[in-house]
């Protein structure tokens, strides 16, 4: 199906054929989304609604967009990061599925925001965000495009933090479902997805051996836990840095060395930031790092490594390979920054594997249908994914893996809801 009229700004429509095959390949690993798609194709729960999404334009996002379209929505997409777009997938979305797409890998920041505006120009009823840039645009310079919005969803920890801050300040104007906070999202996507895809990005960019390297993981949230565990699995000596005493304690008891970044900076061969905070690797850390240290970020924004300080300390710069920039410092040391400090799993690899995105995007799809019926009765605030939806996704995923569960007997149900029986 080629829709000549669909609006788009993509790299090359000629890449569509390759993109279609990749989207189909990803669909094999997305059985829960497939079940929802079949259900939606019959019921059309989004009929007449316009949905604008600011998401990483990947094969998995394409499957989500197609699912929402099957449900009856008009869908427009822009990227949620300048480096994460898969150009062949963007082409396939436009040429094969007629989905308005505004995203080009490597776009500059002005083009990024132009694309955000273009995705909003269809005047959406529902927004999908990954990092809250769409919501922020609709609450600042694009307020005129907000008039039809009834609700939105947010995919990631950083976005949920931003939106909760907007809600606390009384600035948020419509309800948001925090998809990130669903258990079938962050326990799997953030942990196993980020764990695997971050190392995948570092390996594709550098081809370095991880065994025996000192890998410093900054942050022991769900993403950090995943990265640390996978790096250990590859034979790395993993050091964790944290600001939260309970998380630090957990990292120690999980068997990792924990120390301040000031100490880790001198030891690390590879640094991976996954904190969601800014300047976690700061000037004073860059000053003590070993010659040849590699710096990568897998947090949402490119603020975790102080790149301005790195630039200021630098005498000369060379691009060694795609996504690998060598900074030769004035003292002669060389530091290597991967993917401009942007999320390395999407910049240098393909993001999380489809099998975890299956659950994340099943949450997105169900959250959108929930908003379609419930948003008008919700005040502007940040809401969890309803627990029954979360459970249903877990159940469907297990079913798709051929794994059965036990069920509570009546006796056990009675026991769990009673207090009389003790020692
Ligand atoms: N975020 C992380 N990995 C992703 C993927 N494969 N698709 C969309 N968003 C992602």
Boltz pocket constraint, residues with backbone or C-beta under 6 A from the ligand:
constraints:
  - pocket:
      binder: B
      contacts: [[A, 55], [A, 56], [A, 57], [A, 58], [A, 59], [A, 60], [A, 61], [A, 193], [A, 346], [A, 350], [A, 351], [A, 352], [A, 353], [A, 354], [A, 357]]
      max_distance: 6.0
